[in-house]
Amino acid sequence: MSGHFGEWMQGRMDPDGTLALVTMTCPLPPVEPSPGAGPLLPPERIAAFCAALGVADPRLDMAARMPMGGGTGASTAALLLIGRAAGVHDPARLATACIAAEGASDPLMLDCPDAVLWAPREGRILDRIAPPPRAEIVGGFQGPPLPTDPADIDFPDIADLHRLWATSGQLSLCAGIASESGRRTTAARGPEGDPTQTLAADLGALGWARAHTGSARALIYAPGAVPPGVEAALAEAGLTGIVRFQTGGAA
């Protein structure tokens, strides 16, 4: 089960509007089946998810490969593994059940999660968009995990960034949109002293992205353009769990 690594953008569609995001897909699975490891999620959450699907709990043991609350879609991915183990594959049913269980969901049940503007507190597609161009990502986790609060919709307005995305088509422009979304969220919500923007400038990245709830941070490069020493520089700046992967492009 693949996940995501923060978002290209996340915020309200107008000052009083729906919370929306464009996910940054990540082929590295945040969770995986692990016999004997036990359930990864609280039993009441699993029970609510299975009840919403109308299935019995398949009692799937799992382990987290990335930190829960890190902004990698680990919780949604775990629920989807449970749903598919119970024989449910319909994206709409799975999204509805995720909302019933947790009040929030990443679009990982979709074939192309980064080709939609997603309403994470409603589990539905707001708009179908062009996926981002192929990019190479180097990232890690800044600070402690920050699990999503489904009642929290206090995010900056990104309606203008959504309009820009529809006309961008170039990685440099998409990276700029991601950087602006990250700047707005960090200015409004913190944390203070986040080094990601400075690291992106110092390390020659096209831009940067963040988990708008969660601790994942990402530097965005064109494929094959990551300079030597980026991983070491992120670790020296205090990021943990350093990863490198490609995202975007045609499905």
C-alpha positions as a Markdown table, in Angstrom:
| # | Residue | x | y | z |
|---|---|---|---|---|
| 1 | Met | 0.0 | 0.0 | 0.0 |
| 2 | Ser | 1.7 | 3.2 | -1.2 |
| 3 | Gly | 1.2 | 6.5 | 0.7 |
| 4 | His | 1.9 | 10.1 | 0.2 |
| 5 | Phe | 4.5 | 12.5 | 1.6 |
| 6 | Gly | 2.8 | 15.7 | 2.6 |
| 7 | Glu | 0.9 | 17.7 | 0.0 |
| 8 | Trp | 1.6 | 19.9 | -2.9 |
| 9 | Met | -0.9 | 22.2 | -1.4 |
| 10 | Gln | -3.6 | 22.2 | 1.3 |
| 11 | Gly | -6.0 | 24.9 | 2.6 |
| 12 | Arg | -9.4 | 26.4 | 2.3 |
| 13 | Met | -11.0 | 27.0 | -1.1 |
| 14 | Asp | -12.0 | 30.5 | 0.2 |
| 15 | Pro | -11.8 | 32.0 | 3.7 |
| 16 | Asp | -14.9 | 30.1 | 4.8 |
| 17 | Gly | -14.7 | 27.2 | 2.4 |
| 18 | Thr | -14.0 | 23.6 | 2.1 |
| 19 | Leu | -10.7 | 22.2 | 3.1 |
| 20 | Ala | -8.9 | 20.8 | 0.1 |
| 21 | Leu | -5.5 | 19.3 | -0.8 |
| 22 | Val | -3.4 | 17.9 | -3.7 |
| 23 | Thr | -1.4 | 15.0 | -2.3 |
| 24 | Met | 2.2 | 14.2 | -3.1 |
| 25 | Thr | 2.2 | 10.5 | -3.9 |
| 26 | Cys | 5.0 | 8.3 | -2.5 |
| 27 | Pro | 5.7 | 4.8 | -3.7 |
| 28 | Leu | 7.2 | 3.8 | -0.3 |
| 29 | Pro | 4.5 | 2.1 | 1.8 |
| 30 | Pro | 3.9 | 3.8 | 5.1 |
| 31 | Val | 2.4 | 0.6 | 6.6 |
| 32 | Glu | 2.6 | -3.1 | 5.6 |
| 33 | Pro | 1.1 | -6.4 | 6.7 |
| 34 | Ser | 3.2 | -7.9 | 9.4 |
| 35 | Pro | 2.0 | -11.2 | 10.9 |
| 36 | Gly | 2.3 | -11.3 | 14.6 |
| 37 | Ala | 2.7 | -7.5 | 15.0 |
| 38 | Gly | -0.9 | -7.0 | 16.1 |
| 39 | Pro | -3.4 | -4.3 | 15.0 |
| 40 | Leu | -1.8 | -0.9 | 14.2 |
| 41 | Leu | -4.9 | 1.2 | 14.8 |
| 42 | Pro | -7.1 | 1.5 | 17.9 |
| 43 | Pro | -9.8 | -1.2 | 18.0 |
| 44 | Glu | -12.6 | 1.3 | 18.1 |
| 45 | Arg | -11.4 | 2.8 | 14.9 |
| 46 | Ile | -11.1 | -0.5 | 13.2 |
| 47 | Ala | -14.6 | -1.4 | 14.4 |
| 48 | Ala | -16.1 | 1.8 | 13.1 |
| 49 | Phe | -14.4 | 1.3 | 9.7 |
| 50 | Cys | -15.6 | -2.3 | 9.3 |
| 51 | Ala | -19.1 | -1.3 | 10.5 |
| 52 | Ala | -19.3 | 1.4 | 7.8 |
| 53 | Leu | -18.3 | -1.2 | 5.2 |
| 54 | Gly | -20.6 | -3.8 | 6.6 |
| 55 | Val | -17.8 | -6.4 | 6.9 |
| 56 | Ala | -16.2 | -8.5 | 9.6 |
| 57 | Asp | -12.9 | -7.3 | 10.9 |
| 58 | Pro | -10.3 | -9.4 | 9.0 |
| 59 | Arg | -7.9 | -8.9 | 12.0 |
| 60 | Leu | -5.0 | -7.9 | 9.9 |
| 61 | Asp | -1.7 | -7.5 | 11.7 |
| 62 | Met | 0.4 | -4.5 | 10.4 |
| 63 | Ala | 3.5 | -2.5 | 11.2 |
| 64 | Ala | 4.3 | 1.1 | 10.4 |
| 65 | Arg | 7.3 | 1.8 | 8.1 |
| 66 | Met | 6.9 | 5.5 | 8.6 |
| 67 | Pro | 5.8 | 7.4 | 11.7 |
| 68 | Met | 2.1 | 7.5 | 12.4 |
| 69 | Gly | 1.1 | 11.2 | 12.5 |
| 70 | Gly | 4.0 | 12.0 | 10.1 |
| 71 | Gly | 1.9 | 13.1 | 7.2 |
| 72 | Thr | 2.4 | 10.1 | 5.0 |
| 73 | Gly | -1.1 | 8.7 | 4.9 |
| 74 | Ala | -0.3 | 5.9 | 7.3 |
| 75 | Ser | -3.6 | 5.8 | 9.0 |
| 76 | Thr | -5.6 | 5.9 | 5.7 |
| 77 | Ala | -3.3 | 3.2 | 4.3 |
| 78 | Ala | -3.8 | 1.0 | 7.3 |
| 79 | Leu | -7.6 | 1.3 | 6.9 |
| 80 | Leu | -7.4 | 0.5 | 3.2 |
| 81 | Leu | -5.4 | -2.6 | 3.8 |
| 82 | Ile | -8.1 | -3.7 | 6.3 |
| 83 | Gly | -10.9 | -3.0 | 3.8 |
| 84 | Arg | -9.2 | -4.8 | 0.9 |
| 85 | Ala | -8.4 | -7.8 | 3.1 |
| 86 | Ala | -12.1 | -7.9 | 3.8 |
| 87 | Gly | -12.8 | -7.9 | 0.1 |
| 88 | Val | -13.8 | -4.2 | -0.5 |
| 89 | His | -12.1 | -2.4 | -3.4 |
| 90 | Asp | -14.6 | 0.3 | -4.4 |
| 91 | Pro | -13.0 | 3.7 | -3.8 |
| 92 | Ala | -16.1 | 5.5 | -2.9 |
| 93 | Arg | -17.1 | 2.9 | -0.2 |
| 94 | Leu | -13.6 | 2.9 | 1.2 |
| 95 | Ala | -13.5 | 6.7 | 1.4 |
| 96 | Thr | -16.8 | 6.9 | 3.1 |
| 97 | Ala | -15.7 | 4.3 | 5.6 |
| 98 | Cys | -12.5 | 6.2 | 6.3 |
| 99 | Ile | -14.5 | 9.3 | 7.1 |
| 100 | Ala | -16.8 | 7.3 | 9.4 |
| 101 | Ala | -13.8 | 5.9 | 11.3 |
| 102 | Glu | -11.5 | 8.9 | 11.5 |
| 103 | Gly | -13.3 | 12.0 | 10.2 |
| 104 | Ala | -10.5 | 12.5 | 7.6 |
| 105 | Ser | -9.0 | 10.7 | 4.7 |
| 106 | Asp | -6.2 | 10.9 | 2.2 |
| 107 | Pro | -7.1 | 9.9 | -1.4 |
| 108 | Leu | -5.0 | 6.8 | -1.5 |
| 109 | Met | -7.9 | 4.6 | -2.5 |
| 110 | Leu | -7.9 | 6.3 | -6.0 |
| 111 | Asp | -5.9 | 5.1 | -8.9 |
| 112 | Cys | -4.3 | 8.5 | -9.4 |
| 113 | Pro | -4.4 | 10.2 | -6.0 |
| 114 | Asp | -2.4 | 13.3 | -7.1 |
| 115 | Ala | -4.7 | 14.0 | -10.1 |
| 116 | Val | -7.6 | 15.3 | -7.9 |
| 117 | Leu | -8.3 | 18.2 | -5.6 |
| 118 | Trp | -9.5 | 16.2 | -2.6 |
| 119 | Ala | -11.7 | 17.2 | 0.3 |
| 120 | Pro | -10.0 | 15.3 | 3.2 |
| 121 | Arg | -12.7 | 16.0 | 5.8 |
| 122 | Glu | -15.4 | 14.8 | 3.4 |
| 123 | Gly | -13.7 | 12.0 | 1.5 |
| 124 | Arg | -14.7 | 13.3 | -1.9 |
| 125 | Ile | -13.2 | 14.7 | -5.1 |
| 126 | Leu | -13.7 | 18.5 | -5.6 |
| 127 | Asp | -12.0 | 18.7 | -9.0 |
| 128 | Arg | -10.0 | 16.6 | -11.4 |
| 129 | Ile | -6.7 | 18.2 | -12.2 |
| 130 | Ala | -3.5 | 17.4 | -14.1 |
| 131 | Pro | -1.1 | 15.4 | -12.1 |
| 132 | Pro | 2.2 | 17.1 | -11.2 |
| 133 | Pro | 5.1 | 16.6 | -13.6 |
| 134 | Arg | 7.6 | 13.9 | -12.7 |
| 135 | Ala | 9.8 | 15.0 | -9.8 |
| 136 | Glu | 12.4 | 13.6 | -7.5 |
| 137 | Ile | 11.9 | 14.2 | -3.8 |
| 138 | Val | 14.3 | 14.1 | -0.9 |
| 139 | Gly | 12.6 | 14.5 | 2.5 |
| 140 | Gly | 12.4 | 13.5 | 6.1 |
| 141 | Phe | 10.5 | 14.3 | 9.3 |
| 142 | Gln | 10.9 | 17.6 | 11.2 |
| 143 | Gly | 10.0 | 17.3 | 14.8 |
| 144 | Pro | 7.5 | 15.0 | 16.5 |
| 145 | Pro | 4.5 | 13.4 | 14.9 |
| 146 | Leu | 1.4 | 15.6 | 14.6 |
| 147 | Pro | -1.7 | 13.4 | 14.1 |
| 148 | Thr | -4.6 | 15.0 | 12.1 |
| 149 | Asp | -7.4 | 16.5 | 14.1 |
| 150 | Pro | -10.5 | 16.1 | 11.9 |
| 151 | Ala | -12.2 | 19.1 | 13.5 |
| 152 | Asp | -9.2 | 21.3 | 12.5 |
| 153 | Ile | -9.9 | 23.2 | 9.3 |
| 154 | Asp | -8.1 | 26.4 | 10.3 |
| 155 | Phe | -5.9 | 26.6 | 7.2 |
| 156 | Pro | -5.0 | 29.5 | 4.8 |
| 157 | Asp | -7.0 | 30.1 | 1.6 |
| 158 | Ile | -5.5 | 28.4 | -1.5 |
| 159 | Ala | -8.2 | 29.1 | -4.1 |
| 160 | Asp | -5.7 | 31.1 | -6.0 |
| 161 | Leu | -3.1 | 28.3 | -5.9 |
| 162 | His | -5.7 | 25.9 | -7.3 |
| 163 | Arg | -6.3 | 28.2 | -10.2 |
| 164 | Leu | -2.6 | 28.5 | -10.8 |
| 165 | Trp | -2.2 | 24.7 | -10.7 |
| 166 | Ala | -4.7 | 24.3 | -13.5 |
| 167 | Thr | -2.5 | 26.4 | -15.8 |
| 168 | Ser | 1.0 | 25.4 | -14.6 |
| 169 | Gly | 2.1 | 22.1 | -16.3 |
| 170 | Gln | 5.7 | 22.8 | -15.5 |
| 171 | Leu | 7.6 | 21.3 | -12.5 |
| 172 | Ser | 9.1 | 24.7 | -11.6 |
| 173 | Leu | 5.7 | 26.3 | -11.4 |
| 174 | Cys | 4.2 | 23.3 | -9.4 |
| 175 | Ala | 7.2 | 23.5 | -7.0 |
| 176 | Gly | 6.5 | 27.2 | -6.6 |
| 177 | Ile | 2.9 | 26.6 | -5.8 |
| 178 | Ala | 3.9 | 23.9 | -3.2 |
| 179 | Ser | 6.4 | 26.3 | -1.6 |
| 180 | Glu | 3.8 | 29.1 | -1.4 |
| 181 | Ser | 1.3 | 26.7 | 0.2 |
| 182 | Gly | 3.9 | 25.6 | 2.7 |
| 183 | Arg | 4.9 | 29.1 | 3.5 |
| 184 | Arg | 1.3 | 30.1 | 4.2 |
| 185 | Thr | 0.7 | 27.1 | 6.5 |
| 186 | Thr | 3.9 | 27.6 | 8.4 |
| 187 | Ala | 3.2 | 31.3 | 8.9 |
| 188 | Ala | -0.3 | 30.6 | 10.1 |
| 189 | Arg | 0.3 | 27.4 | 12.1 |
| 190 | Gly | 4.0 | 27.0 | 12.7 |
| 191 | Pro | 6.3 | 25.5 | 13.7 |
| 192 | Glu | 8.7 | 28.3 | 14.4 |
| 193 | Gly | 12.2 | 27.7 | 13.2 |
| 194 | Asp | 11.2 | 25.2 | 10.5 |
| 195 | Pro | 14.4 | 24.9 | 8.3 |
| 196 | Thr | 12.8 | 23.5 | 5.2 |
| 197 | Gln | 12.5 | 26.7 | 3.2 |
| 198 | Thr | 16.1 | 27.7 | 3.9 |
| 199 | Leu | 17.3 | 24.2 | 3.1 |
| 200 | Ala | 15.5 | 24.2 | -0.3 |
| 201 | Ala | 17.3 | 27.5 | -1.2 |
| 202 | Asp | 20.7 | 26.4 | 0.1 |
| 203 | Leu | 20.5 | 22.9 | -1.6 |
| 204 | Gly | 19.3 | 24.1 | -5.0 |
| 205 | Ala | 15.8 | 22.7 | -4.9 |
| 206 | Leu | 13.1 | 23.9 | -7.2 |
| 207 | Gly | 10.9 | 24.2 | -4.2 |
| 208 | Trp | 9.7 | 22.5 | -1.1 |
| 209 | Ala | 6.6 | 20.9 | 0.4 |
| 210 | Arg | 5.3 | 19.9 | 3.8 |
| 211 | Ala | 2.7 | 17.8 | 5.5 |
| 212 | His | 0.2 | 20.5 | 6.4 |
| 213 | Thr | -0.8 | 18.3 | 9.3 |
| 214 | Gly | 2.2 | 16.1 | 10.2 |
| 215 | Ser | 5.9 | 16.3 | 10.3 |
| 216 | Ala | 7.0 | 15.3 | 6.7 |
| 217 | Arg | 9.0 | 17.8 | 4.8 |
| 218 | Ala | 10.2 | 17.5 | 1.2 |
| 219 | Leu | 12.6 | 19.2 | -1.2 |
| 220 | Ile | 11.5 | 19.1 | -4.9 |
| 221 | Tyr | 14.0 | 18.5 | -7.7 |
| 222 | Ala | 13.8 | 17.6 | -11.4 |
| 223 | Pro | 14.5 | 13.9 | -11.9 |
| 224 | Gly | 18.2 | 13.2 | -11.8 |
| 225 | Ala | 19.0 | 16.8 | -10.6 |
| 226 | Val | 19.5 | 16.1 | -6.9 |
| 227 | Pro | 23.0 | 17.4 | -6.0 |
| 228 | Pro | 25.3 | 15.3 | -3.8 |
| 229 | Gly | 25.0 | 15.6 | -0.1 |
| 230 | Val | 21.3 | 16.5 | 0.2 |
| 231 | Glu | 20.4 | 13.6 | 2.5 |
| 232 | Ala | 23.4 | 14.4 | 4.8 |
| 233 | Ala | 22.4 | 18.1 | 4.9 |
| 234 | Leu | 18.8 | 17.2 | 5.9 |
| 235 | Ala | 20.0 | 14.9 | 8.6 |
| 236 | Glu | 22.5 | 17.6 | 9.9 |
| 237 | Ala | 19.5 | 20.1 | 10.0 |
| 238 | Gly | 17.7 | 17.7 | 12.3 |
| 239 | Leu | 15.3 | 15.8 | 10.0 |
| 240 | Thr | 14.9 | 12.1 | 10.6 |
| 241 | Gly | 13.8 | 9.2 | 8.5 |
| 242 | Ile | 15.4 | 10.6 | 5.3 |
| 243 | Val | 13.8 | 9.2 | 2.1 |
| 244 | Arg | 14.3 | 9.7 | -1.6 |
| 245 | Phe | 11.7 | 8.8 | -4.2 |
| 246 | Gln | 10.1 | 9.9 | -7.5 |
| 247 | Thr | 6.6 | 11.2 | -7.7 |
| 248 | Gly | 4.2 | 12.7 | -10.3 |
| 249 | Gly | 4.0 | 12.2 | -14.0 |
| 250 | Ala | 1.6 | 10.0 | -15.9 |
| 251 | Ala | 0.1 | 7.1 | -14.0 |
